[in-house]
């Protein structure tokens, strides 16, 4: 049981670092507007039921959909008399901050589940922790962890592919040594 609790440590650190960085960086409106306000406007449009976004094949599309859901939920919870669009425009920093928090929670949950699955497959805590550290390996993560950008979502497919490979290269199934998976991770980390 303790081994499964250990897999919650890195995801919790990930969420806390993201929230801390967000607090230190200050309001979004005092920083560069790219890409936060691009996704803000697209999320606002989708939140209004207007999926008129020119690039639906963009890697940021899931982020735009998440933005629409978070903005709508924030508006409902705020219990305001303002129309949705007015509320979101007047509270753009808070909306983007909530989006970043939800994004951090989503990623933290995905990392925890991925670590839990890796631990279930291998029964080795170091392998689970190595898998969970994927978003933190590239130096880019530390520059964007408190921002609203689709690059934060990029490690998820690499993590799930790694889990698939891990499951299919375990000693019990194919006789391959775990080092085959570790070498794959060392190769894939710069690309995740």
C-alpha positions as CSV (number, residue, x, y, z in Angstrom):
1,X,0.0,0.0,0.0
2,X,2.9,2.4,0.8
3,X,4.3,1.8,-2.6
4,X,1.1,3.1,-4.2
5,X,1.1,6.2,-1.9
6,X,4.7,6.9,-3.0
7,X,3.4,7.3,-6.6
8,X,1.4,10.3,-5.4
9,X,4.5,12.3,-4.4
10,X,5.7,13.4,-7.8
11,X,2.3,14.3,-9.1
12,X,1.7,16.3,-5.9
13,X,5.0,18.1,-6.4
14,X,4.0,18.8,-10.0
15,X,0.8,20.4,-9.0
16,X,2.3,22.4,-6.2
17,X,5.2,23.7,-8.4
18,X,2.7,24.7,-11.1
19,X,0.5,26.6,-8.6
20,X,3.6,28.2,-6.9
21,X,5.0,29.3,-10.3
22,X,1.6,30.7,-11.3
23,X,1.5,32.7,-8.1
24,X,5.0,34.1,-8.5
25,X,4.5,35.0,-12.2
26,X,1.6,37.4,-11.4
27,X,-1.5,38.2,-13.5
28,X,-1.6,36.9,-17.1
29,X,-2.6,40.4,-18.3
30,X,0.8,41.8,-17.2
31,X,2.7,39.2,-19.2
32,X,3.0,38.2,-22.8
33,X,-0.4,37.5,-24.3
34,X,0.8,34.7,-26.5
35,X,-0.4,31.9,-26.2
36,X,-2.6,32.4,-23.2
37,X,-5.0,34.9,-24.6
38,X,-5.2,33.1,-27.9
39,X,-6.5,30.0,-26.1
40,X,-8.6,32.4,-23.8
41,X,-10.5,33.8,-26.8
42,X,-10.9,30.4,-28.4
43,X,-12.1,28.9,-25.2
44,X,-14.5,31.8,-24.7
45,X,-15.9,31.3,-28.2
46,X,-16.4,27.5,-27.6
47,X,-17.9,28.3,-24.2
48,X,-20.5,30.4,-26.0
49,X,-21.3,27.4,-28.2
50,X,-19.5,28.8,-31.2
51,X,-16.9,26.2,-32.3
52,X,-15.8,28.5,-35.0
53,X,-12.1,27.9,-34.5
54,X,-10.0,28.0,-37.6
55,X,-7.6,25.3,-36.5
56,X,-9.4,22.3,-35.1
57,X,-6.5,20.1,-36.0
58,X,-4.1,22.1,-33.8
59,X,-2.5,20.4,-30.8
60,X,-4.1,23.2,-28.7
61,X,-7.7,22.1,-29.5
62,X,-8.1,19.9,-26.3
63,X,-6.9,23.0,-24.4
64,X,-9.5,25.2,-26.0
65,X,-12.2,22.7,-25.1
66,X,-10.9,22.5,-21.5
67,X,-10.9,26.3,-21.4
68,X,-14.5,26.4,-22.5
69,X,-15.5,23.9,-19.8
70,X,-13.5,25.6,-17.0
71,X,-14.9,29.1,-18.0
72,X,-18.4,27.8,-18.0
73,X,-18.0,26.1,-14.6
74,X,-16.3,29.2,-13.1
75,X,-19.2,31.3,-14.3
76,X,-21.8,28.9,-12.8
77,X,-20.0,28.7,-9.5
78,X,-19.5,32.5,-9.3
79,X,-23.3,32.9,-9.3
80,X,-23.2,36.3,-11.0
81,X,-25.9,38.3,-12.8
82,X,-23.4,39.1,-15.6
83,X,-23.8,37.3,-18.9
84,X,-21.2,34.6,-19.5
85,X,-19.1,36.6,-22.0
86,X,-19.0,39.8,-19.9
87,X,-18.1,37.8,-16.8
88,X,-15.2,36.0,-18.5
89,X,-13.9,39.1,-20.2
90,X,-14.0,41.1,-16.9
91,X,-12.2,38.2,-15.0
92,X,-9.7,37.1,-17.6
93,X,-6.9,36.7,-15.2
94,X,-9.0,34.6,-12.8
95,X,-10.4,32.5,-15.6
96,X,-6.9,31.8,-17.0
97,X,-5.6,31.1,-13.4
98,X,-8.5,28.6,-12.9
99,X,-7.7,27.0,-16.3
100,X,-4.0,26.6,-15.3
101,X,-5.1,25.1,-12.0
102,X,-7.4,22.6,-13.7
103,X,-4.7,21.8,-16.2
104,X,-2.2,21.2,-13.4
105,X,-4.7,18.9,-11.6
106,X,-5.5,17.0,-14.8
107,X,-1.8,16.4,-15.4
108,X,-1.1,15.5,-11.8
109,X,-4.0,13.0,-11.9
110,X,-2.7,11.5,-15.2
111,X,0.8,11.2,-13.8
112,X,-0.5,9.5,-10.6
113,X,-2.5,7.0,-12.6
114,X,0.4,6.4,-15.0
115,X,2.7,5.8,-12.0
116,X,0.2,3.5,-10.4
117,X,-0.2,1.5,-13.6
118,X,3.6,1.3,-14.0
119,X,3.9,0.1,-10.4
120,X,1.2,-2.5,-11.0
121,X,2.9,-3.8,-14.1
122,X,6.5,-3.9,-12.8
123,X,6.1,-3.9,-9.0
124,X,9.1,-1.5,-8.9
125,X,8.8,2.0,-7.4
126,X,11.8,3.4,-9.3
127,X,10.2,2.5,-12.7
128,X,6.9,4.2,-11.7
129,X,8.8,7.3,-10.5
130,X,10.9,7.4,-13.7
131,X,7.7,7.3,-15.7
132,X,6.1,10.1,-13.6
133,X,9.2,12.3,-14.1
134,X,8.7,12.6,-17.8
135,X,7.2,16.1,-17.9
136,X,10.0,17.4,-15.7
137,X,12.9,16.0,-17.8
138,X,12.9,18.5,-20.6
139,X,14.0,22.0,-19.4
140,X,11.0,23.4,-21.3
141,X,8.6,22.3,-18.5
142,X,10.1,24.6,-15.9
143,X,9.5,27.6,-18.2
144,X,5.8,26.7,-19.0
145,X,4.5,24.9,-15.9
146,X,2.5,28.0,-14.7
147,X,1.3,29.0,-18.1
148,X,-1.7,28.0,-20.3
149,X,-0.1,26.2,-23.2
150,X,-0.8,23.0,-25.0
151,X,2.8,21.9,-24.6
152,X,1.9,20.9,-21.0
153,X,-0.2,18.1,-22.5
154,X,2.5,16.7,-24.7
155,X,4.0,14.2,-22.2
156,X,0.7,12.4,-21.8
157,X,0.8,10.5,-25.1
158,X,4.4,9.6,-24.5
159,X,3.6,8.3,-21.1
160,X,0.8,6.1,-22.3
161,X,2.9,4.8,-25.2
162,X,5.6,4.1,-22.6
163,X,3.1,2.2,-20.5
164,X,2.1,0.1,-23.5
165,X,5.7,-0.7,-24.3
166,X,6.4,-1.5,-20.6
167,X,3.5,-3.8,-20.4
168,X,4.6,-5.7,-23.5
169,X,8.3,-5.9,-22.5
170,X,8.1,-7.2,-19.0
171,X,10.0,-10.2,-17.9
172,X,6.9,-12.2,-17.3
173,X,5.6,-11.8,-20.8
174,X,8.5,-11.8,-23.3
175,X,11.6,-12.6,-21.3
176,X,13.1,-9.1,-22.1
177,X,14.9,-7.4,-19.3
178,X,13.5,-4.1,-17.9
179,X,16.6,-2.3,-19.2
180,X,15.0,-2.4,-22.7
181,X,12.2,-0.2,-21.4
182,X,14.7,2.1,-19.5
183,X,16.7,2.6,-22.7
184,X,13.5,3.4,-24.6
185,X,12.7,6.1,-21.9
186,X,16.1,7.6,-22.1
187,X,15.6,7.9,-25.9
188,X,12.1,9.2,-25.6
189,X,12.5,11.7,-22.8
190,X,13.9,14.5,-24.9
191,X,10.9,14.1,-27.2
192,X,8.2,14.0,-24.5
